[in-house]
Amino acid sequence: MCGFAGYVKNGAIDHESTIVAMTDTMIHRGPDADGYYQDEHIALGFRRLSIIDIDGGNQPITSSNGRYTLVFNGEIYNFAEIREDLIQKGQSFKTRSDSEVLLQGYIAYGRGILDKLRGMYSFVIWDRQEKELFGARDIFGIKPFYYYHRDGDFFFASEAKAFLAHPDFVKELDRSYLGDYLCYEYLPCQDTFFKNVRKLLPGFCFAYKDGVFTSHEYFKIQYNIDHSKSFAYYQNQLRSVLRKSVSAHRISDVEVGCFLSGGIDSSVVAYQVGRDRTGGVKTFSAGYAEKEYSELDDAGEFAQAVGLENIQNTVTADMFFDSGGDIQYHLDEPLSNPSQVPLYFLCKNAAKYVKVVLSGEGADELFGGYSLFQAEANQAKFSRLPAVVRRLLAGAAKRLPHFKGRNFLLNSAVDPIDRYRRIKYIWNKDNRNQVLRDNITSDPKRLVQRYWDETEGLDSVSAVQYADMKVWMVFDILQKADRMSMAHSLELRVPFLDREVLSLALKIPPNFRTDGRRSKIILRAAAEELPPKTRRMKKVAFVTPLAKWLRQDKYYEMVRSEFESGYAAEFFKTDAILDLLEQHKKGKENMMKIWGIYSFLLWYKEYFIKR
């Protein structure tokens, strides 16, 4: 695990202080060691968090003939098998690291190595002979990769903030995406708010040579649902593949702990780690001092029931608000999900005890955990009615005042993409202009349309899950998981997001995932060793005291101060956002809208005012 940065020189600045400065912006990703490589064409920098082959796994690593040099962020969980295969083919190794296996695998298999990798990764390999840079990002997007391409300059890094340290980087804000951000709470595309800074998408590789950048999708997530197998078959297969995945994700030369919320996802992982390992397993949980918003009791009860040590910490209102700027800085891009704040402090506490934790991210997306999947399952049943009947019912509902089920009837007459909640998660394309200084007319749906186009012929539940794997999981869930953990030099691993687990998940019929009433049906069945209370625990919407805190004078005034600032007025209508805040204080629920604006302003202040 590490952070890396680099740039193709292109006749630009080449003294060593530049690559050192770029890499040092990410010292939190790798406080244990650093390393650098330079030739007349490229500079590479590396910060290391030592996990595997502590003495021999430093980077950059160069092939014995001097032709290829690698920097790599992540873990390859099946590197031992690949290593053995390469030895059989005559390759020799100087280290026990997965980094060397990745480099030697590329030399032996070329881009075919990507088909063999089981892990989380982003990496680049410089071919000095061909003067070509090759790189790739893992199939889920667990590990980040940013690049900057402008006027012949090409920079790349694990975090976008590294580019600020290069004197040739032109820092410009692309404000055209602000309306999209308000709708989603993040930016679900390759572009960022920094002009000319882009993300390599999950499952993509690239080459850069002679000033030309080309990219290619080497792995596509594709459903291949098999209705011929029984529920019991999938139950047994899922139990087996999860056990193997957790076992693979435990590989480490340092102690491995687990996050534990008390829900089924993290409990499955923590239980399996405890089952496989002799000796105590540390689990970590975070909550709020306000009991009604905390799941700490559930986590502690589960840990005690299965014999795991549970280390807990709580987040106060002062901690929540005081950390806002630091969190937005570490995120690189504005993100307003309030759950990232307790995650930030959970990681901070866990890092006092371990360097590696396993977590439950990805289970909801793969196995049908969210309420929007259940809603879509019910819509699928309703869609059996003739379209003309559904349109008539929707038209009648539109003319009536609000009643229970009104939204369901309205949604029944539109396509699944227009029901997709993530597109209008906070604001929608119409009401966002109530607060925006610029009048934005672009449809946020355009950013995710490509994923819906890829689900043609697929049942609507699977289509929504696919969209969530490509959108919500990548740009929200995994973005904050990587940044909040690495902010504290903690490696976070996600056993549900494993190539073999995914392969099975894509075969499971939708009614084994959700039936409109129940969520993650097959996962709960596969977790039969867990206590019944944990298996039955429903997926609950994220709850936070933030709405209550925003009505308290201290925190209301903190947000008001930002809303009244001159830089806020560059983007938002001051009277409108102040009214939003005032109405919330009086009792109207505007928390997520307020937090979305506030988070963007904190991010903007970190990157365009402080730096």
VOGU-3710 file (C-alpha; in Angstrom, 3 decimals, decimal comma):
1> mcgfagyvkn> 0,000/0,000/0,000  1,291/3,408/-0,846  0,765/6,634/-2,654  2,617/7,363/-5,857  3,083/10,310/-8,167  4,951/11,042/-11,343  5,201/13,071/-14,485  6,513/12,715/-17,993  9,076/15,477/-18,301  8,407/16,640/-21,842
11> gaidhestiv> 11,265/19,127/-21,501  9,683/20,479/-18,335  11,182/20,896/-14,886  13,204/17,843/-13,858  14,985/18,604/-10,618  14,454/16,120/-7,834  12,668/18,497/-5,465  9,563/18,496/-7,698  8,846/14,776/-7,537  9,709/14,718/-3,834
21> amtdtmihrg> 7,257/17,556/-3,178  4,519/15,855/-5,195  4,987/12,597/-3,344  5,191/14,260/0,055  1,684/15,683/-0,335  0,603/12,065/0,223  2,898/11,145/3,085  -0,204/10,007/4,968  -0,589/7,202/2,398  2,902/5,921/3,139
31> pdadgyyqde> 4,759/7,205/6,204  7,139/4,235/6,447  9,446/4,801/3,454  9,903/6,728/0,248  11,622/6,098/-3,071  12,232/7,827/-6,411  13,189/7,057/-9,979  14,215/9,508/-12,680  15,598/9,308/-16,162  15,643/11,817/-18,978
41> hialgfrrls> 11,934/11,231/-19,735  10,058/10,533/-16,494  10,053/11,061/-12,733  8,395/8,626/-10,324  7,854/9,005/-6,587  6,568/6,601/-3,962  5,434/6,667/-0,319  5,127/3,296/1,401  2,933/1,851/4,114  4,739/-1,417/4,846
51> iididggnqp> 2,330/-4,373/4,895  3,891/-7,269/2,934  7,631/-8,064/2,733  8,433/-5,205/5,069  12,180/-5,338/4,391  12,126/-6,046/0,654  9,020/-4,401/-0,784  10,223/-0,866/-1,419  9,432/0,966/-4,660  9,954/2,107/-7,358
61> itssngrytl> 11,085/-1,335/-8,446  13,042/-1,813/-11,685  13,492/-4,989/-13,705  16,930/-6,629/-13,722  17,643/-5,407/-17,267  16,707/-1,822/-16,338  13,952/-1,581/-18,951  10,797/-1,551/-16,787  10,053/0,405/-13,613  6,892/0,075/-11,500
71> vfngeiynfa> 5,090/2,109/-8,851  2,024/0,441/-7,415  -0,689/1,237/-4,857  -2,731/-1,604/-3,400  -2,536/-5,320/-2,738  -2,546/-8,354/-5,050  -4,093/-11,126/-2,962  -3,205/-13,976/-5,317  0,377/-12,855/-5,886  1,771/-16,098/-4,416
81> eiredliqkg> 0,028/-18,199/-7,083  1,126/-15,867/-9,874  4,660/-15,891/-8,473  4,760/-19,696/-8,486  3,524/-19,782/-12,073  6,229/-17,313/-13,114  8,922/-19,344/-11,354  7,756/-22,389/-13,303  8,269/-20,324/-16,451  11,845/-19,500/-15,446
91> qsfktrsdse> 11,426/-16,129/-13,725  13,452/-15,412/-10,589  12,636/-13,049/-7,730  14,653/-10,922/-5,335  11,804/-10,131/-2,928  8,641/-11,653/-1,452  6,547/-8,646/-2,480  3,438/-8,504/-4,626  4,997/-5,455/-6,320  7,742/-7,548/-7,903
101> vllqgyiayg> 5,197/-10,168/-8,954  3,167/-7,478/-10,683  6,224/-6,178/-12,519  7,467/-9,634/-13,524  3,927/-10,612/-14,513  3,713/-7,660/-16,868  7,050/-8,599/-18,410  5,858/-12,191/-18,921  2,218/-11,647/-19,921  2,041/-8,046/-21,070
111> rgildklrgm> -1,402/-6,558/-20,572  -2,688/-10,094/-20,071  -1,528/-9,833/-16,455  -4,664/-7,794/-15,757  -6,817/-10,880/-16,340  -4,950/-12,714/-13,579  -5,022/-10,108/-10,806  -7,202/-10,582/-7,744  -6,902/-7,478/-5,629  -7,192/-3,721/-5,305
121> ysfviwdrqe> -4,697/-1,669/-7,243  -3,647/1,223/-9,369  -0,192/1,181/-10,917  2,033/2,456/-13,694  4,918/0,721/-15,463  7,462/2,757/-17,403  9,049/1,088/-20,419  12,325/2,951/-20,841  13,114/1,315/-24,177  9,795/2,151/-25,844
131> kelfgardif> 9,353/5,380/-23,842  5,826/4,260/-23,047  3,888/4,487/-19,787  1,289/1,815/-19,048  -1,119/1,870/-16,126  -4,334/0,352/-14,808  -6,954/0,591/-12,074  -8,705/-2,323/-10,378  -12,058/-3,577/-11,613  -14,098/-2,026/-8,783
141> gikpfyyyhr> -12,294/1,285/-8,341  -11,106/0,564/-4,798  -7,804/2,346/-5,369  -7,718/5,805/-6,998  -5,831/7,076/-10,031  -5,758/10,703/-11,196  -4,057/12,172/-14,220  -3,518/15,659/-15,628  -3,119/16,128/-19,364  -2,696/19,618/-20,774
151> dgdfffasea> -0,537/21,194/-23,474  1,863/18,259/-23,549  2,085/17,914/-19,766  1,158/14,530/-18,282  1,104/14,070/-14,511  -0,369/11,160/-12,546  -0,877/10,347/-8,868  -2,862/8,446/-6,273  -4,353/11,758/-5,139  -5,075/14,890/-7,157
161> kaflahpdfv> -3,518/17,133/-4,509  -0,084/15,928/-5,636  -0,411/18,027/-8,789  -0,457/21,227/-6,750  3,232/20,670/-5,957  4,285/20,747/-9,619  5,166/24,263/-10,837  3,699/23,564/-14,291  0,289/22,562/-12,952  -2,393/25,112/-13,849
171> keldrsylgd> -5,015/25,056/-11,116  -8,400/26,031/-12,529  -11,901/25,359/-11,233  -14,435/23,779/-13,573  -17,617/25,251/-12,117  -19,810/23,750/-14,855  -20,202/20,589/-12,751  -21,524/22,293/-9,614  -25,143/21,591/-10,492  -24,383/17,897/-10,987
181> ylcyeylpcq> -22,579/17,753/-7,656  -25,606/19,228/-5,875  -27,821/16,490/-7,323  -25,554/13,515/-6,604  -23,455/14,816/-3,624  -20,363/13,847/-5,673  -19,255/14,007/-9,297  -20,000/10,636/-10,997  -17,718/10,846/-14,013  -14,092/10,861/-15,141
191> dtffknvrkl> -13,795/14,621/-14,799  -13,124/16,504/-11,585  -13,623/20,085/-10,434  -10,008/20,718/-11,464  -9,845/21,472/-15,170  -7,823/18,895/-17,128  -7,634/16,552/-14,100  -9,416/13,269/-14,689  -9,873/9,903/-13,026  -9,064/6,594/-14,646
201> lpgfcfaykd> -12,316/4,652/-14,366  -12,486/1,200/-12,717  -11,497/-1,676/-14,976  -9,602/0,613/-17,364  -5,977/0,605/-18,421  -4,092/3,240/-20,377  -0,963/3,927/-22,372  0,850/7,221/-22,791  3,433/7,605/-25,518  4,698/10,511/-27,610
211> gvftsheyfk> 2,204/12,849/-25,959  -0,808/10,662/-26,819  -3,056/9,184/-24,113  -5,226/6,163/-24,947  -7,397/4,134/-22,578  -9,188/0,813/-22,809  -11,751/-0,993/-20,671  -10,098/-4,324/-19,932  -12,835/-5,650/-17,620  -16,609/-5,269/-17,923
221> iqynidhsks> -19,075/-6,139/-15,174  -21,745/-8,208/-16,916  -24,680/-10,058/-15,396  -24,983/-13,675/-16,452  -27,965/-14,732/-14,385  -28,453/-18,471/-14,071  -32,006/-19,399/-13,062  -31,300/-23,137/-13,322  -29,594/-23,330/-9,915  -31,498/-23,580/-6,642
231> fayyqnqlrs> -31,483/-21,150/-3,740  -29,607/-23,742/-1,643  -26,937/-24,016/-4,339  -26,271/-20,276/-4,316  -26,397/-20,208/-0,545  -23,645/-22,819/-0,291  -21,579/-21,284/-3,075  -21,747/-17,826/-1,536  -20,734/-19,109/1,891  -17,732/-20,841/0,347
241> vlrksvsahr> -16,566/-17,982/-1,866  -16,867/-15,442/0,960  -14,770/-17,594/3,265  -12,078/-17,868/0,610  -12,172/-14,149/-0,120  -11,844/-13,150/3,529  -8,976/-15,591/3,905  -7,219/-14,090/0,874  -7,768/-10,544/2,115  -6,124/-11,383/5,433
251> isdvevgcfl> -2,684/-11,855/3,853  -0,273/-9,544/5,658  2,960/-9,367/7,604  1,293/-7,074/10,156  -1,770/-7,424/12,359  -5,171/-7,223/10,637  -8,298/-5,899/12,347  -11,918/-5,421/11,256  -14,502/-2,671/11,180  -17,742/-3,689/12,849
261> sggidssvva> -21,025/-1,785/12,616  -23,274/-4,517/13,981  -24,959/-5,036/10,600  -24,632/-8,198/8,570  -21,970/-7,024/6,076  -19,169/-6,194/8,487  -20,276/-8,991/10,836  -19,809/-11,642/8,133  -16,265/-10,418/7,545  -15,313/-10,039/11,209
271> yqvgrdrtgg> -16,744/-13,434/12,114  -14,770/-15,134/9,374  -11,510/-13,453/10,410  -12,106/-14,584/13,998  -12,922/-18,099/12,792  -9,739/-18,379/10,739  -7,297/-16,865/13,183  -6,004/-18,053/16,498  -5,653/-15,366/19,127  -7,640/-12,181/19,589
281> vktfsagyae> -9,055/-10,220/16,675  -9,550/-6,507/17,197  -12,735/-4,993/15,801  -13,454/-1,276/15,688  -16,743/0,595/15,891  -17,673/4,270/15,951  -20,862/5,998/16,934  -22,286/9,138/18,432  -22,649/10,140/22,053  -26,364/10,483/21,306
291> keyselddag> -27,564/6,917/21,804  -30,496/7,163/19,421  -28,090/7,709/16,516  -25,563/5,038/17,416  -25,168/1,352/16,542  -22,432/0,761/19,115  -24,638/-1,455/21,298  -25,346/-3,786/18,360  -21,662/-3,998/17,472  -20,620/-4,680/21,047
301> efaqavglen> -23,304/-7,320/21,499  -22,263/-9,161/18,337  -18,549/-9,014/19,214  -19,229/-10,451/22,667  -21,448/-13,196/21,254  -18,764/-14,473/18,857  -15,696/-13,781/21,005  -14,158/-10,743/19,304  -12,540/-7,770/20,969  -14,471/-4,576/20,199
311> iqntvtadmf> -12,826/-1,170/20,513  -15,270/1,729/20,328  -15,053/5,478/19,963  -17,683/8,202/19,798  -17,936/11,356/17,709  -19,113/14,630/19,225  -20,623/17,627/17,470  -17,413/19,609/17,949  -15,360/16,807/16,375  -17,837/16,566/13,504
321> fdsggdiqyh> -17,659/20,238/12,583  -14,006/20,874/13,421  -12,885/18,112/11,050  -14,810/19,385/8,022  -11,964/21,183/6,243  -9,457/18,402/6,850  -11,885/15,788/5,549  -12,633/17,723/2,358  -8,898/18,217/1,803  -8,240/14,484/2,052
331> ldeplsnpsq> -11,139/13,690/-0,290  -9,544/15,627/-3,202  -13,046/16,183/-4,577  -16,072/17,588/-2,735  -18,246/14,885/-1,202  -21,052/15,626/1,234  -22,045/12,233/2,647  -22,174/12,855/6,427  -21,175/9,230/7,098  -17,609/10,050/6,057
341> vplyflckna> -17,136/11,982/9,304  -17,604/9,069/11,745  -15,621/6,932/9,272  -12,766/9,447/9,497  -12,686/9,110/13,287  -13,187/5,341/13,171  -10,074/5,096/10,989  -8,169/7,460/13,242  -8,887/5,281/16,251  -8,205/1,962/14,492
351> akyvkvvlsg> -4,821/3,244/13,254  -3,668/3,415/16,873  -3,832/-0,389/17,004  -3,406/-1,867/13,502  -2,222/-1,005/9,992  -4,836/-3,046/8,124  -8,603/-3,433/8,546  -11,224/-5,438/6,674  -14,591/-3,843/6,039  -17,995/-4,666/4,533
361> egadelfggy> -18,260/-2,203/1,641  -19,789/-3,594/-1,553  -22,216/-6,099/-0,053  -25,236/-3,852/-0,555  -24,455/-3,226/-4,215  -23,713/-6,856/-5,059  -26,471/-8,542/-3,053  -29,369/-6,077/-3,031  -29,118/-4,219/0,245  -30,547/-0,782/-0,482
371> slfqaeanqa> -34,180/0,254/-0,318  -34,104/1,489/-3,919  -33,508/-2,131/-5,009  -36,561/-3,248/-3,036  -38,574/-0,406/-4,537  -37,499/-1,461/-8,017  -38,484/-5,063/-7,295  -41,980/-3,838/-6,424  -42,063/-1,658/-9,524  -41,118/-4,718/-11,582
381> kfsrlpavvr> -44,177/-6,540/-10,253  -46,398/-3,546/-11,004  -44,980/-3,256/-14,518  -46,855/-6,421/-15,455  -49,886/-4,178/-15,828  -50,339/-2,747/-19,330  -48,415/0,494/-19,888  -51,618/2,389/-20,653  -53,055/1,439/-17,264  -49,906/2,522/-15,473
391> rllagaakrl> -49,939/5,860/-17,294  -53,566/6,427/-16,361  -52,881/5,675/-12,698  -49,829/7,937/-12,713  -51,831/10,735/-14,299  -54,544/10,412/-11,683  -51,986/10,388/-8,851  -50,339/13,522/-10,225  -53,610/15,443/-9,918  -54,172/14,412/-6,312
401> phfkgrnfll> -52,517/15,784/-3,138  -49,869/13,687/-1,441  -50,926/10,253/-0,212  -49,069/7,062/0,675  -48,075/5,329/-2,545  -48,386/8,456/-4,712  -44,685/8,460/-5,668  -44,855/4,754/-6,446  -47,673/5,366/-8,943  -45,875/8,348/-10,466
411> nsavdpidry> -42,707/6,298/-10,913  -44,562/3,389/-12,502  -45,028/5,346/-15,718  -41,359/6,235/-16,253  -38,256/4,296/-17,257  -36,009/2,860/-14,500  -33,307/5,462/-15,129  -35,817/8,216/-14,382  -36,653/6,469/-11,108  -32,977/6,165/-10,219
421> rrikyiwnkd> -32,694/7,952/-6,903  -28,974/8,760/-7,123  -29,559/11,283/-9,949  -31,710/13,423/-7,642  -30,260/12,305/-4,351  -30,299/15,789/-2,784  -31,409/18,327/-5,384  -32,910/17,747/-8,816  -32,264/19,436/-12,143  -35,149/21,866/-11,595
431> nrnqvlrdni> -34,891/23,031/-7,991  -31,080/23,346/-7,819  -31,244/26,668/-9,667  -33,067/28,106/-6,670  -29,659/28,418/-4,984  -27,132/28,446/-7,841  -25,698/31,731/-9,087  -25,349/30,285/-12,608  -28,450/29,029/-14,369  -27,570/25,418/-15,158
441> tsdpkrlvqr> -29,697/23,551/-17,692  -27,663/20,363/-18,249  -29,395/17,150/-17,226  -27,478/15,229/-14,522  -28,829/12,038/-16,087  -26,317/12,436/-18,929  -23,469/11,446/-16,583  -24,905/7,972/-15,933  -26,841/7,307/-19,126  -24,009/5,159/-20,468
451> ywdeteglds> -24,434/2,667/-17,623  -28,140/2,276/-18,300  -27,432/1,783/-21,968  -25,205/-1,129/-20,953  -28,104/-2,858/-19,145  -30,326/-3,293/-22,185  -32,252/-6,548/-21,878  -31,509/-6,887/-18,159  -34,215/-7,027/-15,481  -34,734/-3,662/-13,805
461> vsavqyadmk> -33,500/-4,727/-10,330  -30,189/-5,912/-11,753  -30,002/-2,764/-13,885  -30,282/-0,553/-10,796  -27,690/-2,644/-8,976  -25,358/-2,354/-11,961  -25,790/1,410/-12,006  -25,043/1,564/-8,290  -21,848/-0,463/-8,763  -20,753/2,020/-11,421
471> vwmvfdilqk> -21,917/5,212/-9,729  -22,710/5,222/-6,004  -20,180/2,572/-5,034  -17,285/4,097/-6,998  -17,745/7,796/-6,430  -19,185/7,781/-2,910  -18,654/4,548/-0,959  -15,143/3,666/-2,163  -13,993/7,266/-2,497  -14,587/8,007/1,155
481> adrmsmahsl> -13,411/4,568/2,296  -10,008/5,010/0,639  -9,514/8,650/1,622  -10,675/8,432/5,226  -8,554/5,352/5,913  -5,434/6,582/4,139  -5,710/9,963/5,867  -4,618/8,001/8,925  -2,168/5,618/7,199  -4,603/2,732/7,521
491> elrvpfldre> -5,123/0,166/4,775  -8,793/-0,708/4,284  -9,618/-3,935/2,459  -13,033/-4,972/1,147  -13,503/-8,767/0,802  -16,951/-8,456/-0,807  -15,307/-6,644/-3,709  -13,381/-9,636/-4,938  -13,238/-11,018/-8,465  -14,563/-14,436/-7,431
501> vlslalkipp> -17,331/-13,024/-5,224  -18,416/-10,761/-8,078  -18,455/-13,651/-10,556  -20,919/-15,523/-8,361  -23,010/-12,452/-7,510  -23,590/-11,742/-11,204  -25,219/-15,174/-11,652  -27,668/-14,979/-8,725  -31,316/-14,379/-9,765  -32,729/-11,020/-8,642
511> nfrtdgrrsk> -35,473/-12,572/-6,490  -32,731/-14,312/-4,439  -31,276/-10,866/-3,719  -34,456/-8,909/-2,935  -38,163/-9,649/-3,286  -39,486/-6,155/-2,587  -39,808/-6,753/1,162  -36,479/-8,281/2,168  -32,920/-7,226/1,372  -29,799/-9,348/0,798
521> iilraaaeel> -31,839/-12,535/1,086  -29,104/-14,850/-0,174  -26,376/-13,210/1,921  -28,418/-13,578/5,107  -29,012/-17,228/4,295  -25,309/-17,815/3,603  -24,419/-16,242/6,959  -26,193/-18,949/8,951  -23,356/-19,144/11,488  -24,060/-15,621/12,715
531> ppktrrmkkv> -26,407/-14,929/15,628  -30,054/-14,750/14,461  -30,416/-11,098/15,508  -27,530/-10,088/13,249  -28,821/-12,103/10,281  -32,276/-10,570/10,584  -31,133/-6,997/11,137  -32,705/-4,769/8,516  -30,751/-2,352/6,390  -31,457/1,011/8,001
541> afvtplakwl> -31,078/4,444/6,451  -28,034/6,318/7,666  -28,959/8,396/10,693  -26,933/11,243/12,119  -27,454/13,966/14,727  -26,393/16,505/12,097  -29,932/17,783/11,469  -30,329/18,431/15,193  -26,875/19,998/15,520  -27,568/22,429/12,672
551> rqdkyyemvr> -30,388/23,872/14,765  -28,016/24,649/17,651  -26,680/28,194/17,662  -22,984/27,254/17,677  -23,094/25,093/14,568  -25,789/27,142/12,854  -23,468/30,149/13,110  -20,496/28,156/11,743  -22,454/27,261/8,633  -23,982/30,727/8,356
561> sefesgyaae> -20,500/32,273/8,362  -19,549/30,164/5,328  -22,824/30,927/3,561  -22,262/34,671/4,024  -18,706/34,576/2,674  -17,621/36,304/-0,491  -16,552/33,042/-2,116  -19,962/31,492/-1,406  -21,523/34,384/-3,316  -19,440/33,455/-6,356
571> ffktdaildl> -21,421/30,221/-6,694  -24,662/30,572/-4,742  -27,446/33,078/-4,190  -26,669/34,269/-0,686  -30,263/35,039/0,306  -31,453/31,657/-0,937  -28,912/29,535/0,940  -29,330/31,608/4,116  -33,081/31,082/3,876  -32,447/27,339/3,483
581> leqhkkgken> -30,475/27,406/6,720  -32,995/29,581/8,538  -35,933/27,383/7,544  -34,064/24,324/8,786  -33,478/25,971/12,159  -37,208/26,634/12,391  -37,992/22,973/11,810  -38,038/22,267/8,067  -35,772/19,357/7,063  -33,019/20,795/4,857
591> mmkiwgiysf> -30,016/19,035/6,359  -28,669/17,265/3,264  -29,091/20,334/1,053  -27,292/22,514/3,580  -24,505/19,984/4,056  -23,982/19,630/0,318  -23,443/23,366/-0,113  -21,365/23,642/3,054  -19,115/20,730/2,057  -18,436/22,244/-1,348
601> llwykeyfik> -17,493/25,555/0,261  -15,111/23,823/2,687  -13,505/21,985/-0,222  -13,201/25,158/-2,274  -11,613/26,991/0,651  -9,035/24,218/1,118  -7,963/24,113/-2,530  -8,560/27,604/-3,911  -8,160/29,925/-0,928  -5,746/28,252/1,488
611> r> -3,558/26,722/-1,239
//
